[in-house]
Amino acid sequence: MSNKNILDRLSSSLECSNDTELTELLGVARTTLSSWRSKSSIPIDKLSEIAKKYDLSLDYLVFNKPQVTKTEITPIDEELIFEIESCLKSKDSGLKLVTNYDAFKSPVIFIYNQVCSISNKEERLSKITEFMLIYSQAITITALNNMENVVIKDKQNTEQLDTTMDGLRKRVNNLNEDIHNIREKNLEVKNS
């Protein structure tokens, strides 16, 4: 690997037409730049400093890997976050008893990323509801599996646990039906 190539990529990235412009931007003497060229040696700490200062990739400068450009960050839609949180905390979600906001972070972020590009409010709300039902179903199935493990270990309270598990199984079946219905509604909204 030639430092000449590194200096050429650096010069090109900084849009310098000659070494004089490059030395001015880098804040080094012309003799330093000449020394780097002749010795084929650029101190890595100086190269890192330059890359950081000008937001350049070391992978690009050293290995000629394509420079990754930063994409514009879209501001978070606080209203949409509130809408998602409200759905997750609604009586229909099965999550209304969860009071720890940390429990909602993952599903809120997931749902937000799935629906933020939907501009039709009815379609977006329908999609949020679908994801909320799927999330409720996953939590209910997890609770059911955990209870099944308890039943195996605790034979004395099996009648009460069986009743609770039957309720959870019914909840899963209801959620399956609700998910099916909301998906049909989503198709209708999308096609209208």
N, C-alpha and C positions, 0 to 999 in steps of 0.2 A: 504494500500500500504506500503510495507516494503522498508526501505532505503537499506536493505541488497540486495534486488533485483536491486535497482538503482545502487548500487556499483558493483554488479555482472555484470550488462549490461555495465557499464562504463569500468570495468576491461576487459571484453571481447572485447569491441569496440577498446580499446587501446592496445589489445593483450598483456596484463600483465599476467604473470603466477603466481604472488603472490602479496601480499599487499606491499611488499618493493618496487617492480617495480612501482606499482600504486602510492605510496606516492612520489616517485621520479618524475614521470611524472606530477603529480598534484601540486607538489611543496608544499606539506603539511607534517607536522610531523606525524610519525607513531601513536603518541598519539591522534592526531586530527582525523585520519581515524578511530581509535578504538572508539573514542568518538562518531563519526557519526554512527558507527555500534551499539553501546550500547544504545545511546539515540534515535535511529531511527530518526535522524534529520540531514539533510544537509542544510545549509543556501542556500536559493534559489539564492541569488546573486552569491555565489560561484559556484553553479551548472550551472547557466547561463554563467558565465565566462568560465568554463571548456568546456561547450558545444560549445561556440563560438570559443574558442581557437583551439579545435580539430574538428570543423565542424561536430558536432553531433546534432541530433534533440532532443530537450527537450521532445517532444511527445514520442520519443523512450525511452529515459532514464527514464522518470517518468511513462508513461502509457504503455510502451512496444508496442507502435505502430510501424509498420515497418519503418526502416530508409529509407528515400527516397534518392537515389543516384543522384547526379547531372549528367546530360548528357553532352556530349562534345558539345560545341558550334561551329557550322560551321561558318566560316567567310562569310560575305556577299559578294556576287558576284557583284561588282560595275558595271561591263559591262552589266550584266543582268538588273540592276536597270536603267541604261542609256537606254537600249533597250526598257524597259517598258515605261519610261518617254517619249521617242521619239514617241512611238505608241500613247500614250495618247495625245500628242501635235500635232500629224499629222493632215493633212487637212481632213482625212477620219473620225477622231474620233468625230468631232463635239465639241471638247473641246479646239480647238486651240486658242480661244479667252480668255481662262482662263490664267491669268498671275500670279496668286497667287499660289506659290508652295504648300502651306498648303492644297489647294483644292485637290491636287494629293496624299497626304500622304496615306490616307486610301486605295484608289484603288491600288496604287503602292505596298503597303505592302500586300494587299490581293492577287493581281496577282502574286507577287514574291513568296509568299508561295505556290501558286497553281502550278507554273511552274518551280521552282528551281530544282526539281528532274528530269526534262525532259532533257536528254542529247542530243537528236536529235534536231539540231538547227532549221530545217524546221518545225518540229512538235511543238517545243517550240514557235516559232514566230507565227504559226497558232493559238496556244492556247492563246497567248497574244492578238492577234487580236480579237479572239472570246470574251474574257473578256472585251476588250476595247469597242467593239460594244455593249455588254450587259450594260456596264457602261454608254455609251453614250445614250442608249435607256432609261435607268432609269432617267438620267438627263433630257432628252427631255420630258418624260412623266410627271416628276415633274413640269417642266416649263409649260407644257400644262395644268396641273391641277391648277397651280397657276393663269394662264391666265383665265381659266374658272371662277375662283373665282372673278377675276377683272371684267370680263364681267358682272357678276351678280350685282356687286356694281356700275359699271360705264357704264350706258346705252348710254352716249353720244358718246363714241369712239368705239362702238361695231363693226362698219364696218372694221376699221383698225385692231382691235383685232381678228375679225373673220378671216381675211386674214392671219394674223400671225399664228393663231391656225390651219388653214387649212395646212399651210406650216409645222407646227410641226407634225400634224397628218401624212402627207406624209412622213416626216422624220422618224417617228416611223415605218410606214409600210416598208420603205426602209431598216431600221435597222433590222426589223424582217426578211426580205428577205436575207440581208447580213449575219445575224446570222445563218440562215438555211444553206446558201451556205458554210460558213466557217466551220460549224459542219460537213457537208458532206466531205469537203476537209480534215478536221482532221481525219475522219474515213479512208479516202483513204491513207493518210500519215501513219497512225498507222498500217494499214493492209499491207502496202508495205514493 
